[in-house]
Amino acid sequence: MSSLLLPLFLVIVASLFLGSFGLGMKYMNPLPWEAWWLIHSVVGMLLFPIIWATIAVPDLIAVIAAAPLNVKATAMLFGFLWGIGGMLFGVSVRYVGVSITYGIVMGLAGAAGSLIPLAQMDGAANNPAIPFVIAGVLVMLAGVAICGVAGARRERAEINSTARANSGAAKSVRTGLAIAVTSGVLSSLINVGFSSAAPIADAAVRAGAVTRNSALAAWVVVLIGATLMNAGFAMFRLWRNRTWGSFATPGSGKAYRWAVVSALLWFGSLGIYGQGAALMGNIGPVIGWPMLLGLSLIASNGLGFFTGEWKNAPGPLRLMMGGIVVLIVACAIIGYANFLSTKSRAPQSVRIDPKAEARCWS
């Protein structure tokens, strides 16, 4: 039973972190976006992952160095492409708000990020969990679509109530939606990169890492590519806009704190999700990823409610609650898929080093 509940518990905790990190984007001022994002990306995509992985994985540098070059290059490439999506996520929030951005990005990223590793998985056709995974992803897309419509109606009500229903505002919304869709497609690739970096996690286990911590080594490689994109683009914006001096802006302490906190929440979600996915075995990225994003969407909408995003919008709020119910049903279906996968999984299919586990608990 613990082999079933612990991975699900870790994914739930990770989803709370992921659903919360976007709150920090509301507190960028007085820093410009590029300064805030540089701090966020360096801390969350580079420093925190390396520190955590160094603590949890023996001989981390040797493990990564020994991994096949093509595996590292592929993982970093997917991380770089995801970095474009992550950068666009931050831009989209400024156009259309947290709720709509989360809805579109999480829906597209959840579906593609689950189905692509599924298509790459050996023996998928013989796994009894697969039909339930596909059904769960489809139901989740329906729930995300409902939440997205609710968010769009809320935004429309805000525009009308503040007399901003003009061509410029409408153009901004359309631009934001286009950016969010592009972000969603690219954002799925971080999980594809994580799945493709499985040989690095296997090497971490052989080096003595506990199974659930082995994913941290894979994340370090994937996020090197992500950092190159995000930090590189932020520095380009700082140079183009001549805003390097903004780091010394008076009263920016709160923005600094939120940049760091949101970075810790963001990678905390990926690190904990990776632990849960590792315990699920080879199917972990297929099952865990859509659950992570679906539950995080529920968490983000909850935060949006408490921070006033749904104020004076009772109709859209009711629609959003209906979408959340659908998302919960989707997560239940995917959870059942994990149950079937656990029952059918052969012992050798789980990447476990008994000596490493014994050292962990001794």
N, C-alpha and C positions, 0 to 999 in steps of 0.2 A: 504493500500500500504506500509506503514512503517513497518508493521509486516512481509512483504516479503523482503523489501530492506535492512533493518537494519541487519538481520542475515547474508545476503549475503555480505554486506559491511564489517562486522566484520571478516568473513572468508577470504575475499580478503586481508584485512590488516594483518591478522594472517599469510597468505601464504607468504607475502613479508618478514615478520620476519623470518619464517622458512627457506625460500630460501636463506636468507642472513647469518644465523648463522654459516654455514660451512666455510665461508670465513676466520674466525678466526683460523681455523686449519692450514692455510698456514703460520701462524706466531707463531708457537710453539717454534722455536729456540730462545735462546739456551737451553730452558728447555726440558728435556726428556718428552716423551708422557705421562708417568704416573704422573709426577708432574703437567703438564698442565691440564690433565684430572681430577685430584683430585680437583683442584681449580674450574674448569668448573662445575663438577657434584655437589659439595657442594653448590656453589652459585646458579646454575640454577635449581637443583632438590630439594633442601632443604630450603635454606635461603629465596630466593626470593618468592617461593610459599607460605611459611608460613607467611612472612611479608604481602604480598598482601592479602591473605585470612583473616588474622587477622584484617586488616583494613576494608575489605568489608563484612565480615560475623560476625554478633554479636555472642558472646559466642562460638567461633570456637571450643575451646577445649571441651566444654560441648556437642556441636553438634556431634563431632566425637566420644566422649566417649559413647554417648547414642546410637550410630548406632549398629545394630546387629553385633556380632562378626564374623559370617560367611561372611557377606558383606565386612567387613574390611579385613578379611584374604584373600578373593578372590581377592579383588582389589589390595592388596599389592603383592600377588603372581603374578598376571599379570604384575604388575609394575616391579617386580624382573626379570621375564622372558624377558620383554621388555628391562630391563637394560642390559641383555646379548647382545641383538641385538644392543642397542645403543653403547655399548663398541666395538662391532665388526664393527660398522659403522666407528668409528674413526680409527680402524686398517685398514679397507679396503681403506679408502681415501689415506693412505700412500702407498698402493700398486698400485692402478689403477686410482687415481685422483678423484676429486669431481664430475665431470659430470657422469662418469660411475656408481659410487657408488650411487649417487642420483637417477639415472635412475632405477637401479635394486631395490634398497631399497624402493623407493617411489611407484613403480609399485606394488610390492608384498604386501607391507604394506597397500597401498590404497585399493586394492581389498579385501584382507582377513579382514582388519580392518573395512570394510563396510559390507561385506556379513555375517560375523559371528554375529554381533549385529542384522542384519536383520533376520537371522534364529532364534534368540532368542526373537524377538519382537512379542508380542501378536497381533493378528488380522492383520498380515502383508498381508495375502492373499486378504483381502478386501480393501486394500489401493490402490487407482488408481495410485499412484506415483511409486509403486514398479517396474513395468516393465521398466519405464524410468530410475530408479536407476540402475537396472541391465544392461540395454543397455548402460548407461553412463559409468559404470565401465568397461564394455567390450571394449568400444571405447577408454577409458583411457589407458587400458592395451596395446592396439595397439599403441597409441601415445608414451607410455613409451618405448615399444619395439623399435620403430623407433629411439627415442632419445638414447637408449642404444646402438643400432647398430652404430649410428653416433659417439657416444663417443668412442666405441671400434675402429672404423676406424681412428679416430683422434689419439688415443693412438698408434695405429700401425704405423701411419705416423711419429709420434714423435720418436718411437723406430728406425725406418729405417733411419730417417734423422740424428740421432745422433750415428749411428753405434752400437746400443745396441741390435740388433736383434740376440741375442744368446740364448742358452738354459736356462741360468739363468734368463734372462729377461722374457722369455716366461713362465717359471715356476712361476715367481713372479706374472705375470698377471693372470694365471690360479688360483693361490692361492687367489689372491685378488677377483676374480669373485666368487669363492666358498664361501669366507667369506661374500661377499655382499649379495648373495642369502640367506644364513643363517640369516644374519642380517635383510633382508626384511621380512622373515617369522615371526621372533620373534618381529620385530618392530610393526607389526600389533596389538600386544596384548595390547599395551598401550591404544588404543581406546576401545578394548574389556573391559579392566579394568575400563575405564572411564564410559562406558555404564553400567557395573555391579555395579558401585558405585552410581547409580541414587538415591537409598534410602537416601544416605548421603546428596545429593543435595536437596532432598525433605525436609529433616530435617532442612537444612539451611534456606530454605524458611519459614518454620514454625517458626524458631527462629527470623525471621525479615529481612533476607537477600533479596535483590532484586533478581528477577528470574534470570537475566542474570549473577549475581555474585555467584549464588548458586553453580555453577560448580567448583569454586575455592576450596570449602571444599572437593569435591570429588577428585580433583587433588592432594591435600595434602596427602591424604591416599594412592593413587596410587603411588605417587612419593617417599613415604617413602621406599617402596620396591625397586624402581629404584635406590635410593641413596645407599641402602645397597649393591646392586650389583656393581654399578659403582665405588663408593668411596672405597668399600672393595677391588675390584680388583686392583684399582690404588695403594692402600696402600700395597697390596701384591707384586705388581711389584716394588714399591719403596724399600721394604724390600729385595726382591730377588736380585734386581740389585744394592742394596746398593747405592741408588741415593737420599736418604733423604737430603743430603747436597746440592743437585742441586737447592733448593729453594733460596739459597744465591748466585747463579751464577751471576757474574757481567754482566750487560747489559741485564738482563732478564725483565726489566720493561715493555717493549713493549709486551712481551709474557703474562705477568700478565694482562695487560690491555685488550688484546684480549681475554683471557680466561674469564674475567668478562663480557665483552661486548657480546661475543657469548653466554654466559649463560643467560644474560638478554634477548637477542633476542630469544633464544630457548624457555624459559618458557613464554616470552611475547606472542609468537605464540600460545602456548597451552592455556594460560589463555584467550586470545581474542577469539580463536576458541571455547573454552568452553562456553563463553558468547553467541556466535552466535548459537551454538548447543542447548543451553538451551532455547533460544527464538524460535527455530524450533519445540520444543516439543519432544515427545518420539522418533520421527524419526530423530532427529538432528544428532546423531552419525553416522547414516546410510548415510545421505545426505552430511553433512558437512565434514566428514573425507576425502572421495575421492577428493572433491573439494579442500580442504586444501592442500593435497599432490600434486595434479595435477598442481595447480597454483604455488606452491612452486618450483616445478621442472622447470617451465618456468622461475621463478625468478632466480633460481640457474644457469641455463644455460645462462641467460642474464649477470649475474655477471661473469661467466666463460668467456664469450665473451669479456667483458670490461677489464678483468685482463689478457687477452692474451692466454687463454687456447685453443682457436680455431685459433690462428695465423698460417698462412701457411697451412691451411687445408680447402680450399674452398669447396671441394666436401662434406666432412663430415658436414661442416657448413650448406650447402644447405639441406642436409638430416635432420639435426637437426631442421632447420626451418620448414620443412614439419611436423616433429613430433610435434612441438609446435602448428601448426595449428590444428592437430588432437586433441591435448589436449584441446585446446580452444573449439572445437566442443563438446568434452566430458563434459566439465564444463557447456556448455550451456544446454546440455541435462539434466544434474543433477540439474541445476538451474530451469529448467522447472518442474522437479519432485518436487522440493521444492514448486513451485507455485501450483501444483495440491494438494500437501499435505496440504498447507495452506488453500486452498478452502474447502477441505473435512474435515478438523480437527474440531472436536467438541470442544466447549469452555472448557469443563471440562478436556480435555486431556492435556491441557497446564498447567504446574505447576506454577501458578501465585497466589500470595498472594496479594489481592487488598490493604490491609492495608499497606503492605510493600512497594508496588509501590507508594501509596499515600505519605508515609513518605519520599520516595526517591525524589519526585518532589516538596514536600512542602518546 
